[in-house]
Amino acid sequence: MLTSLPPCVGGIARRVEAERVQARFRPDQLSAGDLPSGWLEVSHDKQEKVIQWIKSALVSAKGYFIWTSYGLKHHCSGYLRRTFGNNYDHYLSNGQFKGAMLAAGFYPRDPNELNWEYKQPE
């Protein structure tokens, strides 16, 4: 059971403005749905299910993943829908999934990219 957020995720909310400045594209083109701080808005129940999927699905991966945060979030949403049914709120924004990956201990190769690629945690 996920009882608290790791320190790296707690600082996400404070990084929202820094993310907008660091982005390589214009800040007005970066939507709120692409910020990892959106993870803090996800229900506790859903957080637990997403973290469980991340750890079980990605634990055996080596090096950098071929999939981006945007692609992986679709795989995770599909898992939630198949496992818990169509009535379960399976939608995740790209930013919410980025925050989930941080909470699970996966850090992006380049946080300045819109869609993050990840390295296997050590």
C-alpha positions as CSV (number, residue, x, y, z in Angstrom):
1,M,0.0,0.0,0.0
2,L,1.3,3.4,-1.0
3,T,1.0,5.4,2.2
4,S,3.0,8.5,1.3
5,L,4.7,10.0,-1.7
6,P,8.5,9.8,-2.0
7,P,10.3,13.1,-1.5
8,C,11.0,13.4,-5.2
9,V,7.3,13.5,-5.9
10,G,6.5,15.9,-3.1
11,G,8.8,18.4,-4.8
12,I,7.0,18.1,-8.1
13,A,4.3,20.7,-7.3
14,R,7.0,23.2,-6.6
15,R,8.7,22.4,-9.9
16,V,5.7,23.3,-12.1
17,E,7.1,26.8,-13.0
18,A,10.6,25.5,-13.4
19,E,9.3,22.9,-15.9
20,R,7.7,25.6,-18.0
21,V,11.0,27.5,-18.1
22,Q,13.2,24.5,-18.8
23,A,11.0,23.2,-21.6
24,R,12.6,23.5,-25.1
25,F,9.2,24.5,-26.5
26,R,7.3,27.7,-25.8
27,P,5.9,27.7,-22.2
28,D,2.4,28.5,-23.5
29,Q,2.5,25.3,-25.5
30,L,3.1,23.1,-22.4
31,S,-0.3,22.1,-21.1
32,A,-1.1,21.3,-17.4
33,G,-1.8,17.8,-18.5
34,D,1.9,17.3,-19.3
35,L,3.2,18.3,-15.9
36,P,4.1,15.5,-13.4
37,S,2.5,17.4,-10.6
38,G,-0.8,16.1,-12.0
39,W,0.0,12.8,-10.2
40,L,-0.8,14.5,-6.9
41,E,-4.4,14.9,-8.1
42,V,-4.9,11.1,-8.8
43,S,-6.9,9.2,-6.2
44,H,-4.9,7.1,-3.7
45,D,-6.6,3.9,-4.9
46,K,-5.6,4.6,-8.5
47,Q,-2.0,5.6,-7.5
48,E,-1.6,2.2,-5.9
49,K,-2.8,0.4,-9.0
50,V,-0.6,2.4,-11.3
51,I,2.5,2.0,-9.2
52,Q,1.8,-1.7,-9.0
53,W,1.6,-1.9,-12.8
54,I,4.7,0.1,-13.3
55,K,6.8,-2.0,-11.0
56,S,5.5,-5.3,-12.4
57,A,5.5,-4.4,-16.1
58,L,8.8,-2.5,-16.2
59,V,10.9,-4.2,-13.5
60,S,12.7,-6.5,-16.0
61,A,13.5,-3.9,-18.6
62,K,17.1,-3.0,-19.2
63,G,18.6,0.4,-20.1
64,Y,16.4,3.1,-21.6
65,F,12.9,2.0,-22.6
66,I,11.8,2.3,-26.2
67,W,8.4,3.7,-25.1
68,T,7.9,7.3,-24.0
69,S,5.8,8.4,-21.1
70,Y,3.0,9.0,-23.6
71,G,3.1,5.5,-25.0
72,L,3.5,3.8,-21.6
73,K,0.5,5.7,-20.2
74,H,-1.6,4.1,-22.9
75,H,-0.4,0.6,-21.9
76,C,-1.1,1.4,-18.2
77,S,-4.6,2.7,-19.0
78,G,-5.3,-0.4,-21.0
79,Y,-4.2,-2.6,-18.1
80,L,-6.5,-0.6,-15.7
81,R,-9.5,-1.0,-18.1
82,R,-8.9,-4.7,-18.7
83,T,-8.3,-5.5,-15.0
84,F,-10.9,-3.3,-13.3
85,G,-13.5,-2.9,-16.0
86,N,-14.7,-0.1,-18.3
87,N,-16.4,1.7,-15.4
88,Y,-13.1,2.2,-13.6
89,D,-11.5,5.6,-14.2
90,H,-8.6,4.3,-16.2
91,Y,-7.6,7.6,-17.9
92,L,-4.1,9.1,-17.1
93,S,-2.7,12.3,-18.6
94,N,0.9,12.2,-19.8
95,G,1.9,14.4,-16.8
96,Q,0.1,12.1,-14.3
97,F,2.0,9.2,-15.7
98,K,5.3,11.1,-15.5
99,G,4.6,11.7,-11.8
100,A,3.8,8.0,-11.3
101,M,7.0,7.0,-12.9
102,L,8.9,9.3,-10.5
103,A,7.0,7.9,-7.6
104,A,8.0,4.4,-8.7
105,G,11.7,5.3,-8.9
106,F,12.0,5.8,-12.6
107,Y,13.7,9.0,-13.7
108,P,13.6,10.5,-17.2
109,R,16.6,10.5,-19.5
110,D,15.9,14.1,-20.4
111,P,13.3,15.9,-18.3
112,N,13.3,18.8,-20.8
113,E,11.5,16.5,-23.3
114,L,7.7,16.6,-23.6
115,N,7.5,12.8,-23.6
116,W,10.0,11.3,-21.2
117,E,12.1,8.2,-21.8
118,Y,13.2,6.3,-18.7
119,K,16.2,4.3,-17.4
120,Q,15.8,1.2,-15.3
121,P,16.2,2.1,-11.6
122,E,19.4,0.9,-10.0
